[in-house]
């Protein structure tokens, strides 16, 4: 019996372990963390015959035939480097799913921002057309879950992060989408050039590449022999006189789109381009877009109180995503931001705060840094709330005092200083908004 080691016991690692166990491998799942949650996973998997090793860093065994790496594990981890030197195959969970689903066409969506909304809308369109086309990958569901399903999907619609692309160099989708590019994850990839090259490699391997023509980097650096979309100039899928156009044919009115902001219009155009290339009937495309209300934690409407709208944009974990949110809803706004600061250039984001915000409420470890930046700009209203449970009522009071139309949680930071993930941060925000109105 061949041995397979899975490094990282999160959802992707668990799904990979189950898939390989089903294929007859002796599976050992490793995680350097040790918690009650992981011990619960350990107990569950070991009843199925999968060994789980917790609380120790991974080191390869010479008898191992295959190592599968979860997205959160650094690709240059010393245990993985040692395995490569020993000639052991090291792949990511996405590549494992690719190998185990050989007859399924893939749609892969990547990009710094916009990929989850685009992926979700593509999934809605394909479902409207009656196809079994689950969304998976970075959007939440492990891709290897599909290996365990009795019914094979008609399409795999996978959101892929740079981590997943890096660890899965054989994945060659039928259609690949690149939504946007700005510097992110440099703490892992080192340079902007490395980060861009990883993203570009997915497009190069695809049968059809779809790119957002409104993104300056993509326009300047990517070869033009792809399928382009644009909100402001003629392209394969574009906007003309308030209509979404597929080449020269109108599809539907822009006014029928429910999700706000020009960035979401870009996402819709890319989803339309995918559906067009996949042969989805136009009525299915239109119906899905008309009813699509967006994705939780991405400019999600969390409620309205005293004519003030509350938006949950917890997924905005970098300056560029947070900038997009401010541009989408425009002012006057009370902004809640902060968390664990990331590398990047905040200049355009700070300028948007000056333009659209009447007050800023700061949370998390980035509070001092952000407060100093805002003070340098002589921003008039800075409040240090530290935690989200203080920030929400403070922001509501400031909105009433200053005549703001909305309170926006758009942190421009990672969540790990105070929360398990951005979802937990967004869920707490929504709960706090509900508590303001007594719901």
JONOR-V726538 format. One record per run of one state. SS is the DSSP state (A for helix, B for strand, O for the rest). FROM is the first residue (numbers start at 0). LEN is the number of residues. If there is no record, write none. Layout:
ss: <SS & SS>
from: <FROM & FROM>
len: <LEN & LEN>
This chain:
ss: <O & B & O & A & O & B & O & A & O & B & O & B & O & A & O & B & A & O & B & O & A & O & B & O & A & O & B & O & A & O & B & O & A & O & A & O & B & O & A & O & B & O & B & O & B & O & B & A & O & A & O & A & O & B & O & B & O & A & O & B & O & B & O & A & B & O & A & O & B & O & A & O & B & O & B & O & A & O>
from: <0 & 2 & 7 & 10 & 22 & 25 & 31 & 35 & 46 & 50 & 54 & 63 & 69 & 77 & 85 & 88 & 92 & 100 & 104 & 110 & 114 & 128 & 134 & 137 & 144 & 148 & 154 & 159 & 161 & 166 & 174 & 178 & 185 & 189 & 191 & 205 & 207 & 212 & 215 & 221 & 226 & 230 & 236 & 240 & 242 & 246 & 248 & 253 & 256 & 261 & 278 & 281 & 291 & 299 & 305 & 307 & 312 & 318 & 329 & 332 & 338 & 339 & 340 & 346 & 356 & 363 & 366 & 376 & 381 & 386 & 387 & 402 & 405 & 409 & 413 & 414 & 421 & 436>
len: <2 & 5 & 3 & 12 & 3 & 6 & 4 & 11 & 4 & 4 & 9 & 6 & 8 & 8 & 3 & 4 & 8 & 4 & 6 & 4 & 14 & 6 & 3 & 7 & 4 & 6 & 5 & 2 & 5 & 8 & 4 & 7 & 4 & 2 & 14 & 2 & 5 & 3 & 6 & 5 & 4 & 6 & 4 & 2 & 4 & 2 & 5 & 3 & 5 & 17 & 3 & 10 & 8 & 6 & 2 & 5 & 6 & 11 & 3 & 6 & 1 & 1 & 6 & 10 & 7 & 3 & 10 & 5 & 5 & 1 & 15 & 3 & 4 & 4 & 1 & 7 & 15 & 3>
